[in-house]
Amino acid sequence: MSVTAISQPKTGRDADAATTDETAKPGGMKKILIIVVALVVVAGGAYWFVLKPKPTGPPTPGTVVMIDPIQVNLAGGHYLKIGVALQLVKGAETPDNAKALDAVIAEFSGKTMESLTQPVQRERLKKQLAVTLAKRYDDDVMGVYFTDFVTQ
């Protein structure tokens, strides 16, 4: 003959002990959470010190590309004959001149002759042109030189 034991529902102190065993489990979740946070911090530190790309420094100058002078209409019926040269970064391919000519026309069209004869203003326009060309040529252009600059 076999005897099968039927478990009785827990009452009193036995029920309290079962409840405390079940509430101890969230403490285990806290430990897992702390371990996961620690792993994330260690992985971030490893990226920062090992895998983070190093800054390359300023670009190395490459070739200088001359662009034929063009005439741009100024305010008051005057015009500007301007020639530019592009200082490329090392390893950059020779660019198409159309983007540079378009930028020169956009930058200088409609300016007054008086503003272009001031050296400070001319230098400011040159810097603006260099920024515009760097964007248009995906940072392959690092500088601009005026090879012709005649107003009439």
C-alpha positions as CSV (number, residue, x, y, z in Angstrom):
1,M,0.0,0.0,0.0
2,S,1.3,3.5,-0.8
3,V,0.7,6.6,1.2
4,T,0.5,10.0,-0.5
5,A,0.9,13.1,1.6
6,I,-1.3,16.0,0.8
7,S,0.2,19.4,1.7
8,Q,-1.8,21.5,4.0
9,P,-2.2,25.3,3.4
10,K,0.3,27.2,5.4
11,T,-1.0,29.2,8.3
12,G,0.5,31.4,11.0
13,R,4.2,31.4,11.2
14,D,4.7,29.0,8.2
15,A,2.8,31.5,6.0
16,D,5.1,34.4,7.2
17,A,8.2,32.4,6.4
18,A,7.0,31.6,2.9
19,T,6.2,35.3,2.4
20,T,9.7,36.4,3.5
21,D,11.3,33.9,1.1
22,E,9.4,35.4,-1.8
23,T,10.3,39.0,-0.9
24,A,14.0,38.1,-0.8
25,K,14.0,37.6,-4.5
26,P,13.9,41.4,-5.4
27,G,17.2,41.8,-3.5
28,G,18.6,39.4,-6.1
29,M,17.3,41.7,-8.8
30,K,19.1,44.6,-7.2
31,K,22.4,42.7,-7.4
32,I,21.8,42.0,-11.1
33,L,21.0,45.6,-11.7
34,I,24.2,46.7,-10.0
35,I,26.3,44.3,-12.0
36,V,24.7,45.5,-15.3
37,V,25.4,49.1,-14.4
38,A,29.0,48.3,-13.5
39,L,29.4,46.5,-16.9
40,V,28.0,49.5,-18.7
41,V,30.5,51.8,-16.9
42,V,33.4,49.5,-17.7
43,A,32.4,49.3,-21.3
44,G,32.1,53.1,-21.5
45,G,35.6,53.5,-20.0
46,A,37.0,50.9,-22.5
47,Y,35.5,52.9,-25.4
48,W,36.9,56.2,-24.0
49,F,40.4,55.0,-23.5
50,V,40.8,52.3,-26.2
51,L,38.3,52.6,-29.1
52,K,37.7,56.3,-29.2
53,P,39.2,57.8,-32.5
54,K,42.2,60.0,-31.9
55,P,42.1,63.6,-33.2
56,T,44.1,63.9,-36.4
57,G,45.1,67.5,-36.0
58,P,45.1,70.2,-38.7
59,P,44.9,69.0,-42.3
60,T,48.1,68.8,-44.3
61,P,48.3,71.2,-47.3
62,G,48.2,69.6,-50.8
63,T,48.2,71.1,-54.2
64,V,47.0,74.6,-55.1
65,V,44.4,74.8,-58.0
66,M,44.3,78.0,-60.0
67,I,40.9,79.1,-61.3
68,D,40.7,81.5,-64.2
69,P,39.6,85.1,-63.3
70,I,36.0,86.1,-63.8
71,Q,34.1,89.4,-63.8
72,V,31.4,89.9,-61.2
73,N,28.9,92.8,-61.3
74,L,29.0,95.1,-58.3
75,A,26.5,97.7,-57.1
76,G,26.4,101.0,-58.9
77,G,27.4,99.7,-62.4
78,H,30.9,98.7,-61.3
79,Y,32.5,95.3,-61.7
80,L,35.1,93.2,-60.1
81,K,37.7,91.0,-61.9
82,I,38.6,88.3,-59.4
83,G,40.8,85.2,-59.7
84,V,41.0,82.7,-57.0
85,A,43.2,79.7,-56.2
86,L,42.1,76.8,-53.9
87,Q,44.5,75.3,-51.4
88,L,43.5,71.6,-51.3
89,V,44.2,69.2,-48.5
90,K,46.8,66.5,-49.1
91,G,45.3,63.6,-51.1
92,A,42.3,65.5,-52.4
93,E,41.4,65.1,-56.1
94,T,41.3,68.1,-58.4
95,P,37.9,69.7,-57.9
96,D,35.4,70.9,-60.5
97,N,35.7,74.7,-60.8
98,A,32.0,75.3,-61.3
99,K,31.2,75.1,-57.5
100,A,34.0,77.6,-56.7
101,L,33.0,80.0,-59.5
102,D,29.4,79.9,-58.3
103,A,30.4,80.6,-54.7
104,V,32.6,83.5,-55.8
105,I,29.7,85.0,-57.8
106,A,27.3,84.5,-54.9
107,E,29.7,86.1,-52.4
108,F,30.8,89.2,-54.3
109,S,27.8,90.1,-56.5
110,G,26.1,93.3,-55.5
111,K,28.8,94.4,-53.1
112,T,29.8,98.1,-53.2
113,M,33.1,99.0,-54.6
114,E,33.9,101.0,-51.4
115,S,33.5,97.9,-49.2
116,L,35.8,95.8,-51.4
117,T,38.6,98.4,-51.3
118,Q,38.9,98.1,-47.5
119,P,41.5,95.5,-46.6
120,V,39.6,94.4,-43.4
121,Q,36.4,93.8,-45.4
122,R,38.2,92.0,-48.2
123,E,39.9,89.6,-45.7
124,R,36.5,89.0,-44.0
125,L,35.0,88.1,-47.4
126,K,37.9,85.8,-48.2
127,K,37.3,83.9,-44.9
128,Q,33.6,83.6,-45.7
129,L,34.5,82.3,-49.1
130,A,36.9,79.7,-47.7
131,V,34.2,78.4,-45.3
132,T,31.6,78.2,-48.1
133,L,34.1,76.3,-50.4
134,A,35.1,73.9,-47.6
135,K,31.4,73.0,-47.2
136,R,30.8,72.7,-51.0
137,Y,33.9,70.5,-51.5
138,D,33.4,68.3,-48.4
139,D,36.4,69.8,-46.5
140,D,38.8,69.1,-49.4
141,V,39.5,72.9,-49.6
142,M,41.4,74.4,-46.7
143,G,42.2,77.8,-48.0
144,V,41.5,80.4,-50.7
145,Y,43.9,82.9,-52.3
146,F,43.0,85.9,-54.4
147,T,45.2,85.8,-57.6
148,D,43.4,88.8,-59.2
149,F,41.4,91.5,-57.6
150,V,40.6,94.5,-59.7
151,T,37.6,96.8,-59.3
152,Q,36.4,99.4,-61.8
